[in-house]
Amino acid sequence: MNKIKTDMQCPFCGECATRYVFPTQSRLRCYVCDMVLFLRYIDDDPEAIDERGFGRLAYDPYRNNEEIMELNKVFG
């Protein structure tokens, strides 16, 4: 199974990296702060790849993250 090139930009620690993930993955763990990030497609088409060769983006916190749920209770 081929891995997909992923652009990771962690909102928690600010780490930016290129990672490779399996097509079936829905989340990615930041290797610096150990927080879980949600993997989303570049486009509506799961097979789409942008001009830089990325097929997935990891910019957002994973929804079921405990810290995010606590922040939503306080600020939401």
PDB file of N, CA, C and O in Angstrom:
ATOM      1  N   MET A   1       0.850  -1.172   0.000  1.00  0.00           N
ATOM      2  CA  MET A   1       0.000   0.000   0.000  1.00  0.00           C
ATOM      3  C   MET A   1       0.900   1.242   0.000  1.00  0.00           C
ATOM      4  O   MET A   1       1.806   1.357   0.826  1.00  0.00           O
ATOM      5  N   ASN A   2       0.650   2.150  -0.911  1.00  0.00           N
ATOM      6  CA  ASN A   2       1.459   3.361  -1.020  1.00  0.00           C
ATOM      7  C   ASN A   2       1.066   4.374   0.042  1.00  0.00           C
ATOM      8  O   ASN A   2      -0.110   4.517   0.379  1.00  0.00           O
ATOM      9  N   LYS A   3       2.055   5.069   0.560  1.00  0.00           N
ATOM     10  CA  LYS A   3       1.800   6.117   1.541  1.00  0.00           C
ATOM     11  C   LYS A   3       1.559   7.447   0.827  1.00  0.00           C
ATOM     12  O   LYS A   3       2.032   7.665  -0.289  1.00  0.00           O
ATOM     13  N   ILE A   4       0.810   8.334   1.497  1.00  0.00           N
ATOM     14  CA  ILE A   4       0.440   9.629   0.941  1.00  0.00           C
ATOM     15  C   ILE A   4       1.253  10.716   1.636  1.00  0.00           C
ATOM     16  O   ILE A   4       1.383  10.728   2.860  1.00  0.00           O
ATOM     17  N   LYS A   5       1.792  11.617   0.840  1.00  0.00           N
ATOM     18  CA  LYS A   5       2.561  12.741   1.375  1.00  0.00           C
ATOM     19  C   LYS A   5       1.607  13.704   2.087  1.00  0.00           C
ATOM     20  O   LYS A   5       0.588  14.108   1.527  1.00  0.00           O
ATOM     21  N   THR A   6       1.949  14.067   3.328  1.00  0.00           N
ATOM     22  CA  THR A   6       1.077  14.879   4.165  1.00  0.00           C
ATOM     23  C   THR A   6       1.812  16.106   4.680  1.00  0.00           C
ATOM     24  O   THR A   6       2.953  16.013   5.135  1.00  0.00           O
ATOM     25  N   ASP A   7       1.154  17.253   4.605  1.00  0.00           N
ATOM     26  CA  ASP A   7       1.685  18.494   5.160  1.00  0.00           C
ATOM     27  C   ASP A   7       1.153  18.639   6.580  1.00  0.00           C
ATOM     28  O   ASP A   7      -0.050  18.807   6.781  1.00  0.00           O
ATOM     29  N   MET A   8       2.053  18.574   7.574  1.00  0.00           N
ATOM     30  CA  MET A   8       1.657  18.678   8.974  1.00  0.00           C
ATOM     31  C   MET A   8       2.096  20.027   9.529  1.00  0.00           C
ATOM     32  O   MET A   8       3.271  20.385   9.450  1.00  0.00           O
ATOM     33  N   GLN A   9       1.142  20.777  10.093  1.00  0.00           N
ATOM     34  CA  GLN A   9       1.426  22.025  10.797  1.00  0.00           C
ATOM     35  C   GLN A   9       0.654  21.976  12.104  1.00  0.00           C
ATOM     36  O   GLN A   9      -0.554  22.211  12.135  1.00  0.00           O
ATOM     37  N   CYS A  10       1.360  21.670  13.177  1.00  0.00           N
ATOM     38  CA  CYS A  10       0.723  21.456  14.475  1.00  0.00           C
ATOM     39  C   CYS A  10       0.292  22.787  15.095  1.00  0.00           C
ATOM     40  O   CYS A  10       1.121  23.679  15.272  1.00  0.00           O
ATOM     41  N   PRO A  11      -1.002  22.933  15.430  1.00  0.00           N
ATOM     42  CA  PRO A  11      -1.464  24.173  16.063  1.00  0.00           C
ATOM     43  C   PRO A  11      -1.071  24.277  17.533  1.00  0.00           C
ATOM     44  O   PRO A  11      -1.162  25.355  18.120  1.00  0.00           O
ATOM     45  N   PHE A  12      -0.638  23.179  18.130  1.00  0.00           N
ATOM     46  CA  PHE A  12      -0.276  23.182  19.546  1.00  0.00           C
ATOM     47  C   PHE A  12       1.153  23.664  19.780  1.00  0.00           C
ATOM     48  O   PHE A  12       1.388  24.523  20.630  1.00  0.00           O
ATOM     49  N   CYS A  13       2.103  23.116  19.033  1.00  0.00           N
ATOM     50  CA  CYS A  13       3.514  23.451  19.268  1.00  0.00           C
ATOM     51  C   CYS A  13       4.146  24.236  18.126  1.00  0.00           C
ATOM     52  O   CYS A  13       5.244  24.771  18.284  1.00  0.00           O
ATOM     53  N   GLY A  14       3.472  24.318  16.970  1.00  0.00           N
ATOM     54  CA  GLY A  14       4.000  25.071  15.840  1.00  0.00           C
ATOM     55  C   GLY A  14       4.933  24.284  14.942  1.00  0.00           C
ATOM     56  O   GLY A  14       5.523  24.856  14.025  1.00  0.00           O
ATOM     57  N   GLU A  15       5.084  23.006  15.174  1.00  0.00           N
ATOM     58  CA  GLU A  15       5.967  22.169  14.358  1.00  0.00           C
ATOM     59  C   GLU A  15       5.398  22.017  12.945  1.00  0.00           C
ATOM     60  O   GLU A  15       4.212  21.741  12.770  1.00  0.00           O
ATOM     61  N   CYS A  16       6.256  22.200  11.948  1.00  0.00           N
ATOM     62  CA  CYS A  16       5.878  22.012  10.546  1.00  0.00           C
ATOM     63  C   CYS A  16       6.753  20.917   9.962  1.00  0.00           C
ATOM     64  O   CYS A  16       7.975  20.946  10.108  1.00  0.00           O
ATOM     65  N   ALA A  17       6.127  19.953   9.303  1.00  0.00           N
ATOM     66  CA  ALA A  17       6.885  18.833   8.761  1.00  0.00           C
ATOM     67  C   ALA A  17       6.113  18.186   7.625  1.00  0.00           C
ATOM     68  O   ALA A  17       4.908  18.386   7.471  1.00  0.00           O
ATOM     69  N   THR A  18       6.828  17.416   6.845  1.00  0.00           N
ATOM     70  CA  THR A  18       6.222  16.574   5.820  1.00  0.00           C
ATOM     71  C   THR A  18       6.259  15.150   6.336  1.00  0.00           C
ATOM     72  O   THR A  18       7.320  14.636   6.691  1.00  0.00           O
ATOM     73  N   ARG A  19       5.104  14.517   6.377  1.00  0.00           N
ATOM     74  CA  ARG A  19       5.001  13.144   6.862  1.00  0.00           C
ATOM     75  C   ARG A  19       4.339  12.303   5.781  1.00  0.00           C
ATOM     76  O   ARG A  19       3.691  12.835   4.880  1.00  0.00           O
ATOM     77  N   TYR A  20       4.501  11.006   5.872  1.00  0.00           N
ATOM     78  CA  TYR A  20       3.875  10.066   4.952  1.00  0.00           C
ATOM     79  C   TYR A  20       2.961   9.157   5.751  1.00  0.00           C
ATOM     80  O   TYR A  20       3.379   8.552   6.739  1.00  0.00           O
ATOM     81  N   VAL A  21       1.695   9.062   5.313  1.00  0.00           N
ATOM     82  CA  VAL A  21       0.691   8.287   6.035  1.00  0.00           C
ATOM     83  C   VAL A  21       0.021   7.295   5.088  1.00  0.00           C
ATOM     84  O   VAL A  21       0.070   7.447   3.867  1.00  0.00           O
ATOM     85  N   PHE A  22      -0.597   6.291   5.671  1.00  0.00           N
ATOM     86  CA  PHE A  22      -1.371   5.335   4.893  1.00  0.00           C
ATOM     87  C   PHE A  22      -2.705   5.960   4.492  1.00  0.00           C
ATOM     88  O   PHE A  22      -3.223   6.806   5.221  1.00  0.00           O
ATOM     89  N   PRO A  23      -3.271   5.568   3.358  1.00  0.00           N
ATOM     90  CA  PRO A  23      -4.546   6.151   2.901  1.00  0.00           C
ATOM     91  C   PRO A  23      -5.709   5.918   3.863  1.00  0.00           C
ATOM     92  O   PRO A  23      -6.678   6.678   3.841  1.00  0.00           O
ATOM     93  N   THR A  24      -5.638   4.898   4.698  1.00  0.00           N
ATOM     94  CA  THR A  24      -6.738   4.591   5.611  1.00  0.00           C
ATOM     95  C   THR A  24      -6.672   5.364   6.922  1.00  0.00           C
ATOM     96  O   THR A  24      -7.615   5.303   7.711  1.00  0.00           O
ATOM     97  N   GLN A  25      -5.594   6.082   7.175  1.00  0.00           N
ATOM     98  CA  GLN A  25      -5.450   6.818   8.426  1.00  0.00           C
ATOM     99  C   GLN A  25      -6.357   8.042   8.454  1.00  0.00           C
ATOM    100  O   GLN A  25      -6.555   8.695   7.429  1.00  0.00           O
ATOM    101  N   SER A  26      -6.910   8.355   9.629  1.00  0.00           N
ATOM    102  CA  SER A  26      -7.743   9.546   9.789  1.00  0.00           C
ATOM    103  C   SER A  26      -7.135  10.540  10.772  1.00  0.00           C
ATOM    104  O   SER A  26      -7.650  11.646  10.937  1.00  0.00           O
ATOM    105  N   ARG A  27      -6.046  10.152  11.422  1.00  0.00           N
ATOM    106  CA  ARG A  27      -5.393  11.047  12.369  1.00  0.00           C
ATOM    107  C   ARG A  27      -3.890  10.824  12.347  1.00  0.00           C
ATOM    108  O   ARG A  27      -3.398   9.793  11.889  1.00  0.00           O
ATOM    109  N   LEU A  28      -3.180  11.817  12.854  1.00  0.00           N
ATOM    110  CA  LEU A  28      -1.719  11.798  12.850  1.00  0.00           C
ATOM    111  C   LEU A  28      -1.243  12.389  14.163  1.00  0.00           C
ATOM    112  O   LEU A  28      -1.769  13.407  14.612  1.00  0.00           O
ATOM    113  N   ARG A  29      -0.262  11.770  14.780  1.00  0.00           N
ATOM    114  CA  ARG A  29       0.271  12.254  16.047  1.00  0.00           C
ATOM    115  C   ARG A  29       1.517  13.093  15.788  1.00  0.00           C
ATOM    116  O   ARG A  29       2.429  12.657  15.087  1.00  0.00           O
ATOM    117  N   CYS A  30       1.553  14.300  16.356  1.00  0.00           N
ATOM    118  CA  CYS A  30       2.725  15.169  16.245  1.00  0.00           C
ATOM    119  C   CYS A  30       3.858  14.535  17.044  1.00  0.00           C
ATOM    120  O   CYS A  30       3.671  14.167  18.203  1.00  0.00           O
ATOM    121  N   TYR A  31       5.015  14.407  16.438  1.00  0.00           N
ATOM    122  CA  TYR A  31       6.128  13.751  17.119  1.00  0.00           C
ATOM    123  C   TYR A  31       6.847  14.669  18.100  1.00  0.00           C
ATOM    124  O   TYR A  31       7.708  14.204  18.848  1.00  0.00           O
ATOM    125  N   VAL A  32       6.519  15.965  18.120  1.00  0.00           N
ATOM    126  CA  VAL A  32       7.151  16.897  19.057  1.00  0.00           C
ATOM    127  C   VAL A  32       6.333  17.003  20.347  1.00  0.00           C
ATOM    128  O   VAL A  32       6.856  16.773  21.437  1.00  0.00           O
ATOM    129  N   CYS A  33       5.042  17.355  20.220  1.00  0.00           N
ATOM    130  CA  CYS A  33       4.210  17.560  21.413  1.00  0.00           C
ATOM    131  C   CYS A  33       3.291  16.372  21.714  1.00  0.00           C
ATOM    132  O   CYS A  33       2.619  16.364  22.745  1.00  0.00           O
ATOM    133  N   ASP A  34       3.252  15.372  20.832  1.00  0.00           N
ATOM    134  CA  ASP A  34       2.481  14.147  21.030  1.00  0.00           C
ATOM    135  C   ASP A  34       0.961  14.371  21.007  1.00  0.00           C
ATOM    136  O   ASP A  34       0.212  13.572  21.569  1.00  0.00           O
ATOM    137  N   MET A  35       0.504  15.449  20.363  1.00  0.00           N
ATOM    138  CA  MET A  35      -0.926  15.711  20.236  1.00  0.00           C
ATOM    139  C   MET A  35      -1.438  15.110  18.926  1.00  0.00           C
ATOM    140  O   MET A  35      -0.689  14.989  17.956  1.00  0.00           O
ATOM    141  N   VAL A  36      -2.720  14.735  18.907  1.00  0.00           N
ATOM    142  CA  VAL A  36      -3.315  14.083  17.749  1.00  0.00           C
ATOM    143  C   VAL A  36      -3.950  15.130  16.835  1.00  0.00           C
ATOM    144  O   VAL A  36      -4.700  15.994  17.290  1.00  0.00           O
ATOM    145  N   LEU A  37      -3.639  15.040  15.533  1.00  0.00           N
ATOM    146  CA  LEU A  37      -4.165  15.960  14.530  1.00  0.00           C
ATOM    147  C   LEU A  37      -5.060  15.202  13.557  1.00  0.00           C
ATOM    148  O   LEU A  37      -4.825  14.029  13.269  1.00  0.00           O
ATOM    149  N   PHE A  38      -6.084  15.882  13.054  1.00  0.00           N
ATOM    150  CA  PHE A  38      -7.020  15.305  12.094  1.00  0.00           C
ATOM    151  C   PHE A  38      -6.431  15.397  10.691  1.00  0.00           C
ATOM    152  O   PHE A  38      -5.917  16.444  10.297  1.00  0.00           O
ATOM    153  N   LEU A  39      -6.504  14.320   9.950  1.00  0.00           N
ATOM    154  CA  LEU A  39      -6.045  14.295   8.563  1.00  0.00           C
ATOM    155  C   LEU A  39      -7.230  14.552   7.639  1.00  0.00           C
ATOM    156  O   LEU A  39      -8.216  13.814   7.667  1.00  0.00           O
ATOM    157  N   ARG A  40      -7.135  15.582   6.834  1.00  0.00           N
ATOM    158  CA  ARG A  40      -8.202  15.846   5.870  1.00  0.00           C
ATOM    159  C   ARG A  40      -7.627  15.833   4.461  1.00  0.00           C
ATOM    160  O   ARG A  40      -6.432  16.038   4.250  1.00  0.00           O
ATOM    161  N   TYR A  41      -8.516  15.585   3.505  1.00  0.00           N
ATOM    162  CA  TYR A  41      -8.105  15.531   2.108  1.00  0.00           C
ATOM    163  C   TYR A  41      -7.837  16.933   1.577  1.00  0.00           C
ATOM    164  O   TYR A  41      -8.393  17.911   2.076  1.00  0.00           O
ATOM    165  N   ILE A  42      -6.993  17.023   0.577  1.00  0.00           N
ATOM    166  CA  ILE A  42      -6.704  18.291  -0.091  1.00  0.00           C
ATOM    167  C   ILE A  42      -7.961  18.823  -0.780  1.00  0.00           C
ATOM    168  O   ILE A  42      -8.220  20.027  -0.773  1.00  0.00           O
ATOM    169  N   ASP A  43      -8.734  17.916  -1.373  1.00  0.00           N
ATOM    170  CA  ASP A  43      -9.903  18.279  -2.172  1.00  0.00           C
ATOM    171  C   ASP A  43     -11.039  17.319  -1.825  1.00  0.00           C
ATOM    172  O   ASP A  43     -10.886  16.458  -0.959  1.00  0.00           O
ATOM    173  N   ASP A  44     -12.163  17.467  -2.493  1.00  0.00           N
ATOM    174  CA  ASP A  44     -13.285  16.553  -2.282  1.00  0.00           C
ATOM    175  C   ASP A  44     -12.959  15.140  -2.743  1.00  0.00           C
ATOM    176  O   ASP A  44     -13.512  14.170  -2.224  1.00  0.00           O
ATOM    177  N   ASP A  45     -12.072  15.023  -3.704  1.00  0.00           N
ATOM    178  CA  ASP A  45     -11.663  13.728  -4.236  1.00  0.00           C
ATOM    179  C   ASP A  45     -10.543  13.154  -3.361  1.00  0.00           C
ATOM    180  O   ASP A  45      -9.497  13.787  -3.223  1.00  0.00           O
ATOM    181  N   PRO A  46     -10.737  11.971  -2.769  1.00  0.00           N
ATOM    182  CA  PRO A  46      -9.695  11.384  -1.915  1.00  0.00           C
ATOM    183  C   PRO A  46      -8.389  11.082  -2.650  1.00  0.00           C
ATOM    184  O   PRO A  46      -7.342  10.959  -2.014  1.00  0.00           O
ATOM    185  N   GLU A  47      -8.434  10.963  -3.958  1.00  0.00           N
ATOM    186  CA  GLU A  47      -7.235  10.660  -4.742  1.00  0.00           C
ATOM    187  C   GLU A  47      -6.506  11.917  -5.209  1.00  0.00           C
ATOM    188  O   GLU A  47      -5.457  11.812  -5.844  1.00  0.00           O
ATOM    189  N   ALA A  48      -7.033  13.097  -4.910  1.00  0.00           N
ATOM    190  CA  ALA A  48      -6.458  14.353  -5.404  1.00  0.00           C
ATOM    191  C   ALA A  48      -5.120  14.662  -4.743  1.00  0.00           C
ATOM    192  O   ALA A  48      -4.895  14.346  -3.574  1.00  0.00           O
ATOM    193  N   ILE A  49      -4.244  15.283  -5.513  1.00  0.00           N
ATOM    194  CA  ILE A  49      -2.931  15.713  -5.038  1.00  0.00           C
ATOM    195  C   ILE A  49      -2.722  17.142  -5.527  1.00  0.00           C
ATOM    196  O   ILE A  49      -3.031  17.458  -6.676  1.00  0.00           O
ATOM    197  N   ASP A  50      -2.193  18.013  -4.651  1.00  0.00           N
ATOM    198  CA  ASP A  50      -1.986  19.408  -5.051  1.00  0.00           C
ATOM    199  C   ASP A  50      -0.684  19.563  -5.831  1.00  0.00           C
ATOM    200  O   ASP A  50       0.002  18.578  -6.106  1.00  0.00           O
ATOM    201  N   GLU A  51      -0.346  20.811  -6.190  1.00  0.00           N
ATOM    202  CA  GLU A  51       0.826  21.073  -7.032  1.00  0.00           C
ATOM    203  C   GLU A  51       2.146  20.757  -6.328  1.00  0.00           C
ATOM    204  O   GLU A  51       3.165  20.571  -6.993  1.00  0.00           O
ATOM    205  N   ARG A  52       2.145  20.692  -5.005  1.00  0.00           N
ATOM    206  CA  ARG A  52       3.369  20.356  -4.265  1.00  0.00           C
ATOM    207  C   ARG A  52       3.485  18.864  -3.971  1.00  0.00           C
ATOM    208  O   ARG A  52       4.473  18.422  -3.384  1.00  0.00           O
ATOM    209  N   GLY A  53       2.487  18.091  -4.372  1.00  0.00           N
ATOM    210  CA  GLY A  53       2.524  16.649  -4.190  1.00  0.00           C
ATOM    211  C   GLY A  53       1.858  16.154  -2.918  1.00  0.00           C
ATOM    212  O   GLY A  53       1.931  14.966  -2.604  1.00  0.00           O
ATOM    213  N   PHE A  54       1.209  17.049  -2.182  1.00  0.00           N
ATOM    214  CA  PHE A  54       0.540  16.648  -0.944  1.00  0.00           C
ATOM    215  C   PHE A  54      -0.853  16.120  -1.238  1.00  0.00           C
ATOM    216  O   PHE A  54      -1.578  16.678  -2.063  1.00  0.00           O
ATOM    217  N   GLY A  55      -1.224  15.039  -0.558  1.00  0.00           N
ATOM    218  CA  GLY A  55      -2.550  14.466  -0.699  1.00  0.00           C
ATOM    219  C   GLY A  55      -3.402  14.662   0.534  1.00  0.00           C
ATOM    220  O   GLY A  55      -4.624  14.528   0.472  1.00  0.00           O
ATOM    221  N   ARG A  56      -2.773  14.978   1.657  1.00  0.00           N
ATOM    222  CA  ARG A  56      -3.487  15.193   2.916  1.00  0.00           C
ATOM    223  C   ARG A  56      -2.917  16.402   3.643  1.00  0.00           C
ATOM    224  O   ARG A  56      -1.773  16.796   3.418  1.00  0.00           O
ATOM    225  N   LEU A  57      -3.737  16.989   4.523  1.00  0.00           N
ATOM    226  CA  LEU A  57      -3.321  18.102   5.371  1.00  0.00           C
ATOM    227  C   LEU A  57      -3.601  17.747   6.822  1.00  0.00           C
ATOM    228  O   LEU A  57      -4.659  17.202   7.136  1.00  0.00           O
ATOM    229  N   ALA A  58      -2.672  18.048   7.698  1.00  0.00           N
ATOM    230  CA  ALA A  58      -2.850  17.842   9.139  1.00  0.00           C
ATOM    231  C   ALA A  58      -2.647  19.189   9.819  1.00  0.00           C
ATOM    232  O   ALA A  58      -1.565  19.479  10.330  1.00  0.00           O
ATOM    233  N   TYR A  59      -3.701  20.016   9.822  1.00  0.00           N
ATOM    234  CA  TYR A  59      -3.633  21.362  10.399  1.00  0.00           C
ATOM    235  C   TYR A  59      -4.523  21.496  11.631  1.00  0.00           C
ATOM    236  O   TYR A  59      -4.298  22.373  12.465  1.00  0.00           O
ATOM    237  N   ASP A  60      -5.526  20.640  11.752  1.00  0.00           N
ATOM    238  CA  ASP A  60      -6.551  20.808  12.778  1.00  0.00           C
ATOM    239  C   ASP A  60      -6.401  19.778  13.888  1.00  0.00           C
ATOM    240  O   ASP A  60      -5.969  18.654  13.633  1.00  0.00           O
ATOM    241  N   PRO A  61      -6.753  20.150  15.126  1.00  0.00           N
ATOM    242  CA  PRO A  61      -6.736  19.173  16.216  1.00  0.00           C
ATOM    243  C   PRO A  61      -7.801  18.104  15.985  1.00  0.00           C
ATOM    244  O   PRO A  61      -8.856  18.379  15.413  1.00  0.00           O
ATOM    245  N   TYR A  62      -7.518  16.901  16.429  1.00  0.00           N
ATOM    246  CA  TYR A  62      -8.488  15.819  16.321  1.00  0.00           C
ATOM    247  C   TYR A  62      -9.663  16.122  17.244  1.00  0.00           C
ATOM    248  O   TYR A  62      -9.456  16.535  18.386  1.00  0.00           O
ATOM    249  N   ARG A  63     -10.857  15.930  16.784  1.00  0.00           N
ATOM    250  CA  ARG A  63     -12.058  16.388  17.476  1.00  0.00           C
ATOM    251  C   ARG A  63     -12.253  15.747  18.850  1.00  0.00           C
ATOM    252  O   ARG A  63     -12.753  16.406  19.762  1.00  0.00           O
ATOM    253  N   ASN A  64     -11.881  14.513  19.015  1.00  0.00           N
ATOM    254  CA  ASN A  64     -12.104  13.821  20.277  1.00  0.00           C
ATOM    255  C   ASN A  64     -10.952  13.996  21.259  1.00  0.00           C
ATOM    256  O   ASN A  64     -10.841  13.242  22.225  1.00  0.00           O
ATOM    257  N   ASN A  65     -10.105  14.971  21.022  1.00  0.00           N
ATOM    258  CA  ASN A  65      -8.982  15.256  21.895  1.00  0.00           C
ATOM    259  C   ASN A  65      -9.510  15.818  23.219  1.00  0.00           C
ATOM    260  O   ASN A  65     -10.348  16.719  23.216  1.00  0.00           O
ATOM    261  N   GLU A  66      -9.026  15.291  24.353  1.00  0.00           N
ATOM    262  CA  GLU A  66      -9.526  15.710  25.659  1.00  0.00           C
ATOM    263  C   GLU A  66      -9.275  17.194  25.924  1.00  0.00           C
ATOM    264  O   GLU A  66     -10.145  17.879  26.462  1.00  0.00           O
ATOM    265  N   GLU A  67      -8.102  17.693  25.555  1.00  0.00           N
ATOM    266  CA  GLU A  67      -7.792  19.099  25.803  1.00  0.00           C
ATOM    267  C   GLU A  67      -8.693  20.022  24.983  1.00  0.00           C
ATOM    268  O   GLU A  67      -9.106  21.079  25.461  1.00  0.00           O
ATOM    269  N   ILE A  68      -8.997  19.619  23.747  1.00  0.00           N
ATOM    270  CA  ILE A  68      -9.892  20.416  22.910  1.00  0.00           C
ATOM    271  C   ILE A  68     -11.300  20.409  23.490  1.00  0.00           C
ATOM    272  O   ILE A  68     -11.982  21.434  23.464  1.00  0.00           O
ATOM    273  N   MET A  69     -11.742  19.279  24.009  1.00  0.00           N
ATOM    274  CA  MET A  69     -13.070  19.211  24.613  1.00  0.00           C
ATOM    275  C   MET A  69     -13.148  20.114  25.846  1.00  0.00           C
ATOM    276  O   MET A  69     -14.171  20.759  26.075  1.00  0.00           O
ATOM    277  N   GLU A  70     -12.069  20.167  26.645  1.00  0.00           N
ATOM    278  CA  GLU A  70     -12.046  21.052  27.809  1.00  0.00           C
ATOM    279  C   GLU A  70     -12.067  22.517  27.382  1.00  0.00           C
ATOM    280  O   GLU A  70     -12.768  23.326  27.990  1.00  0.00           O
ATOM    281  N   LEU A  71     -11.310  22.867  26.344  1.00  0.00           N
ATOM    282  CA  LEU A  71     -11.311  24.245  25.849  1.00  0.00           C
ATOM    283  C   LEU A  71     -12.679  24.637  25.305  1.00  0.00           C
ATOM    284  O   LEU A  71     -13.114  25.775  25.481  1.00  0.00           O
ATOM    285  N   ASN A  72     -13.360  23.705  24.645  1.00  0.00           N
ATOM    286  CA  ASN A  72     -14.698  23.988  24.123  1.00  0.00           C
ATOM    287  C   ASN A  72     -15.695  24.230  25.257  1.00  0.00           C
ATOM    288  O   ASN A  72     -16.606  25.046  25.118  1.00  0.00           O
ATOM    289  N   LYS A  73     -15.524  23.519  26.385  1.00  0.00           N
ATOM    290  CA  LYS A  73     -16.401  23.747  27.533  1.00  0.00           C
ATOM    291  C   LYS A  73     -16.184  25.139  28.113  1.00  0.00           C
ATOM    292  O   LYS A  73     -17.139  25.814  28.497  1.00  0.00           O
ATOM    293  N   VAL A  74     -14.928  25.565  28.173  1.00  0.00           N
ATOM    294  CA  VAL A  74     -14.610  26.863  28.766  1.00  0.00           C
ATOM    295  C   VAL A  74     -15.005  28.010  27.842  1.00  0.00           C
ATOM    296  O   VAL A  74     -15.638  28.971  28.279  1.00  0.00           O
ATOM    297  N   PHE A  75     -14.632  27.913  26.558  1.00  0.00           N
ATOM    298  CA  PHE A  75     -14.840  29.016  25.631  1.00  0.00           C
ATOM    299  C   PHE A  75     -16.053  28.850  24.729  1.00  0.00           C
ATOM    300  O   PHE A  75     -16.439  29.793  24.039  1.00  0.00           O
ATOM    301  N   GLY A  76     -16.664  27.665  24.720  1.00  0.00           N
ATOM    302  CA  GLY A  76     -17.745  27.397  23.786  1.00  0.00           C
ATOM    303  C   GLY A  76     -19.047  27.714  24.300  1.00  0.00           C
ATOM    304  O   GLY A  76     -20.046  27.531  23.604  1.00  0.00           O
TER     305      GLY A  76
END
